[in-house]
Each structure stands twice: as C-alpha cells, then as structure tokens.
Amino acid sequence: MRWALNRVALATTSMVSLAFLVPLWMLVGQIAPERALADARQQASAMVAALTVTDDRVALSEAAASTDAGAAGRLALHIPEGPPVGTAHVSDGEVGVVAQSRHAAVRTVPGGIAYLQPVAVRGDRLAVIEVFVPRAALRRGVHNAWLALSAVALALVAGSVLVADRLGARIVAATRNLAAATRSLGRDDLAVRVTPDGPPELAEVGRSFNAMADRMVGLLRAERELAADLSHRLRTPLTALRLELETCDERPDVERIRRAVGMLSEEVDGIIRTALEPLSERTAERCDLTEVLTDRLAFWSVLAEDHGRAWTVLGDSTPLWVPVPRDEAEAAVDALIGNVFHHTPEGTAFRAGVTGSTLVVEDDGPGIDDPYRALQRGTSSGGSTGLGLDIVRRLAATSGGTVLVTRGQGGGARIEVHLKSTSDVP
C-alpha cells in the first residue's frame, strides 16, 4: 500500500509539473530572442542621433565603436555614399529594400539574425543601421532557465512523494498493527488490543476492533460461567445418588455403581474447572491416544459384559502421541464407544483400536445412513443430542486431521478418526 501511494503521488505530481513546465519552457524560448532583439533596437537607437548630426565616416566609426554592438563588431552603418561603416552581414539588396520600405526589419543571416532600421539623414536621404544578433545571443539563458525549471519540478515531485510516503507510512503502520492484532485474536489471544491510530477511518476501525474484542471476552466469560453453573447443578442429584448408594448393601453391582458415580462426580468437577479457566491460560498438551483408548475400554468393558457385547481391540499397542489434551481425547473416545451402546441393540459386537495414526471404532449394528448429516452438530437420527460425533470432529480438527464415516465389514458403522501425530513424547 505504501508503494502504491508513492506511485500515485509520483504520477499525479509529474503530470501537474509537466502541465506547467511545457508552457514555461516554450515561453522561455520565446523571451530570449525577444530580449536579444530589444537589445539590438536599443543599440540601433543609440546611433540614430549620430547619423542625423554628421555623415563623417571617422566620426560615425567612433560613435559606432562606443556601443556594445559596435565594439563587438556587430554594428554596421549603411550610409548613402560609400561602403558601410563597420562589419556588414546583409547584402546591399536587402539594405535597399528596407530603405525603400522605411520600416525596420529582421533578416536571417548566416550565424544569426540582423536587425535593420532605416534613418533619415541630411538631404532627405536614408541610411540603414544594422545590428547583428548571433545565434548564441538568441538562446542566451534558455538552457539555464530550463535547468532551473526542471530542478524546481524535480524538487516538487520529490517533495510530494516524500509527503505521500510519510502519510502512507502512518496508514500502513496502523493497518499492519490492526492486521497483527487480528491474527493474534485468531490465535486465541483474547487480551490483544490496538491503539487507534492513522486516518480517522482507520482509527474508527481500531476502536471497533477493541469493542468487538471486549464483547467477545464478555460473551466467552458468560458462556464459561453458564457451563460451570449448569454443571454445578448436577452436583445435587449426584449427591443424592451417592447418599442413596451408601445405604445399600455391599454387593459387586452396587460397588460398580458407586465407582461410576464417583467418576461422574470427578467429570463434573473437571468440566467446572475447565469452563472457568480462561482460554489464554490454557497451555498446549499432548497425550498418548493408545493409552487413552486402553483406559476407556477398561471402563466400558464392564458395561459390555452386562449387555453381552463382544468387543475386540484393533491394531497394536504402539503409542500414538497427538497434540490434544487427555480429557478431550477421553471425551472423544467415550463419545464413539457410547454411540455404539446407545444406537445398537444389546449383544451387538464392536471393535476399537489405533491403527497407524488412525483411531477406528466400528460395530455390527445397522450403520449410519447419512454420514454427512451425522457429522453436523446437534443433528441426530437416533434421538440423541447429536454432539458425540461433533466432539470427535473437533478432536480431529484440533490435531489437523479428519473424520470419515463409512460401513464396516459387518455392515455396521465404521468411524475413522485420522489424526496428525507428533513424535515428541512429553
């Protein structure tokens, strides 16, 4: 932008300068010859008195030599009798024509021009005063004037470009600061703000950006507080359920329910802590997805036995480190396995595992008829919230991967979560 403004200033000032310089150059070229002819007329007028007083050649020669043109050999007196006094540059015929016309004239001669002025002398005769103007005198000062005008034009152009550059630098600096702040905001730096600067329009954009950032921070804070409040409301039924379980007998199934309630309580506490934690304070985390899957399968295996579901581990135990927090990976794995329990009949087998850099969960159920719709947030054909696969999709997006919904070998749903792994082990 800065160079574009400079080019606009350069082009505009150059055109304006040329619009004034061309006429001035032409005017200077016309003034120089007119000045030289005016000087020639003055030199000729100085000899008129001498011609009207005397016709002595010696006296006229001395009078002619007293002038600048005569001293330089550029003045000649064509008297009626005899050769001209001084150095003549025009022919006698031209002199005769001017004498007969009785009007001053200018003739082009080799090396310049000659100014001829007829003068009446004694005896009603006519003499002609000739002043030779060399070509150099006709152009004297023209080149210097042109150089001076060109220098002024260059100075004007340079000055305008410099001013445009300074103004452009201010605009560009304000624009770059605004762009940098926008990029920082896009990288979850919610504390970034700009100092409104530059032209009034850009300054207004900066103030609008700050207002938008403040509004975003307020909305996010309200959303986090709402999530924390809603999660906190789960404590009441959980507390009642825990107290109810404490009155039950010590049986294996009751103990499993107690552990499940304890895990649920811990999850609620984790949701509240995460909701209250500002995004700017969250640090990048990694986890071993293979280990996470092993832990979650151990949890779901108890429920699978109760439902008569056969389950198989796919792939091997090779660690797969992904750049996502462990709790998010656990939520995604739970969403995938939980969908199997929720959307397939009891006794339906399923398989889960990590193959290469892909998390795979498939079942032998009816499958998913519309994979595209299933990945849309809040959309479900099975009567659920429609958030499970969206959690998985966001996990893949966080690690730079994708989610693919297909059918497995048994005709059921097959979910492939392709992840971007990292070789760094924390």
Residue pairs with C-beta under 8 A, 6 or more apart in sequence:
1 168
1 171
1 172
1 175
2 165
2 168
2 169
2 171
2 172
5 164
5 165
5 167
5 168
5 171
6 161
6 164
6 165
6 168
8 164
9 160
9 161
9 163
9 164
9 165
10 157
10 160
10 161
12 160
13 156
13 157
13 160
13 161
14 157
17 153
17 156
17 157
18 153
20 153
21 149
21 150
21 153
24 149
25 146
25 149
28 142
28 145
28 146
28 149
29 142
32 138
32 139
32 140
32 141
32 142
33 138
36 133
36 137
36 138
36 140
37 106
37 113
37 115
37 133
39 133
39 137
40 69
40 115
40 131
40 133
41 104
41 115
41 117
41 131
43 67
43 68
43 69
43 70
43 75
43 131
44 75
44 104
44 115
44 117
44 129
44 131
45 117
46 67
47 63
47 64
47 67
47 75
47 77
47 119
47 129
48 117
48 119
48 129
50 59
50 60
50 63
50 64
51 60
51 77
51 79
51 119
51 121
51 127
51 129
52 119
52 120
52 121
52 122
54 60
55 79
55 121
55 122
57 79
57 82
57 85
60 77
60 79
60 85
61 85
61 86
63 70
64 70
64 75
64 76
64 77
64 85
64 86
65 71
67 75
69 75
69 131
69 132
70 86
73 86
73 87
74 87
74 131
74 132
74 133
74 134
75 86
75 129
75 130
75 131
75 132
76 84
76 85
76 86
76 87
76 88
76 89
76 129
76 130
76 132
77 84
77 85
77 86
77 127
77 128
77 129
77 130
78 84
78 88
78 92
78 95
78 99
78 127
78 128
78 129
78 130
79 85
79 121
79 127
80 121
80 125
80 126
80 127
84 130
86 130
87 132
88 130
89 109
89 110
89 111
89 112
89 114
89 130
89 132
90 107
90 109
90 114
90 116
90 130
94 107
94 116
95 116
95 128
95 130
97 105
98 104
98 105
98 116
98 118
98 128
99 118
99 126
99 127
99 128
101 118
102 118
102 126
103 118
104 115
104 116
104 117
104 118
105 115
105 116
106 113
106 114
106 115
106 116
107 113
107 114
107 116
108 114
109 132
111 132
111 134
111 135
112 132
112 133
112 134
112 135
112 136
112 137
112 138
113 132
113 133
113 138
114 130
114 131
114 132
114 133
115 130
115 131
115 132
115 133
116 128
116 129
116 130
117 128
117 129
117 131
118 126
118 127
118 128
118 129
119 126
119 127
119 128
119 129
120 126
120 127
121 127
170 197
170 198
170 199
171 198
171 199
171 202
173 197
173 198
174 197
174 198
174 199
174 202
174 203
174 206
175 198
175 202
177 194
177 195
177 197
177 206
178 194
178 202
178 205
178 206
178 209
181 192
181 193
181 194
181 209
182 209
184 192
185 192
185 213
185 216
188 279
188 280
189 280
190 213
190 216
190 217
190 220
190 278
190 279
190 280
191 280
192 213
193 209
193 210
193 213
194 206
194 209
194 210
195 206
196 202
196 203
196 204
196 206
196 207
196 210
197 203
197 206
198 206
220 279
224 275
224 276
224 277
225 275
225 276
227 271
227 275
228 271
228 272
228 275
228 276
231 268
231 271
231 272
231 275
232 268
232 272
234 268
235 265
235 268
238 261
238 264
238 265
238 268
241 261
242 258
242 261
242 262
242 265
245 254
245 257
245 258
245 261
248 254
256 302
263 299
270 327
274 327
284 323
285 323
285 324
285 325
285 326
286 321
286 322
286 323
286 324
286 422
286 424
286 426
287 321
287 322
287 324
287 325
287 326
287 329
288 319
288 320
288 321
289 320
289 321
289 322
289 329
289 354
289 359
289 419
290 317
290 318
290 319
290 320
290 354
291 319
292 326
292 329
292 330
292 333
293 333
293 352
293 353
293 354
293 359
294 317
295 330
296 330
296 333
296 334
296 337
297 311
297 313
297 337
297 352
300 311
300 334
300 337
300 341
301 311
303 341
304 310
304 311
304 341
304 350
307 341
307 346
307 347
308 346
308 347
309 340
309 341
309 346
309 347
309 348
309 349
309 350
310 349
311 349
311 350
311 351
311 352
312 349
312 350
312 351
312 352
312 353
313 351
313 352
313 353
314 351
314 352
314 353
314 354
314 355
314 360
315 353
315 354
315 355
315 356
315 360
316 354
318 354
319 425
320 354
320 357
320 419
320 421
321 421
321 422
321 423
321 424
321 425
321 426
322 329
322 399
322 419
322 420
322 421
322 422
323 398
323 399
323 420
323 422
324 395
324 398
324 399
328 395
328 398
329 395
331 391
331 395
332 359
332 391
332 392
332 395
332 417
333 352
333 359
335 387
335 388
335 389
335 391
335 392
336 352
336 359
336 361
336 388
336 392
336 415
336 417
337 350
337 352
337 361
338 388
339 384
339 388
339 389
339 413
340 348
340 350
340 361
340 363
340 365
342 382
342 384
343 365
343 382
343 384
343 413
344 350
344 363
344 364
344 365
344 366
344 412
345 365
348 363
348 364
348 365
348 412
349 363
349 364
349 410
350 361
350 362
350 363
350 364
350 412
351 360
351 361
351 362
351 363
351 408
352 359
352 360
352 361
352 362
353 359
353 360
354 360
357 401
357 418
357 419
357 420
357 421
358 416
358 417
358 418
358 419
359 416
359 417
359 419
360 414
360 415
360 416
360 417
361 414
361 415
362 408
362 409
362 410
362 412
362 413
362 414
362 415
363 408
363 410
363 412
363 413
364 408
364 410
364 411
364 412
365 412
365 413
366 411
366 412
367 407
367 408
367 411
367 412
367 413
368 374
368 405
368 407
368 413
369 381
370 381
371 405
371 406
373 379
373 381
374 380
374 381
374 389
374 405
375 389
375 390
375 393
375 403
375 405
376 386
376 390
377 386
377 387
377 390
378 385
378 386
378 387
378 390
379 386
380 386
389 403
389 405
389 415
392 403
392 415
392 417
393 403
395 417
395 419
396 402
396 403
396 417
396 418
396 419
399 419
399 420
399 421
400 419
400 420
401 417
401 418
401 419
401 420
402 418
403 415
403 416
403 417
403 418
404 415
404 416
404 418
405 413
405 414
405 415
405 416
406 414
406 416
407 413
407 414
408 414
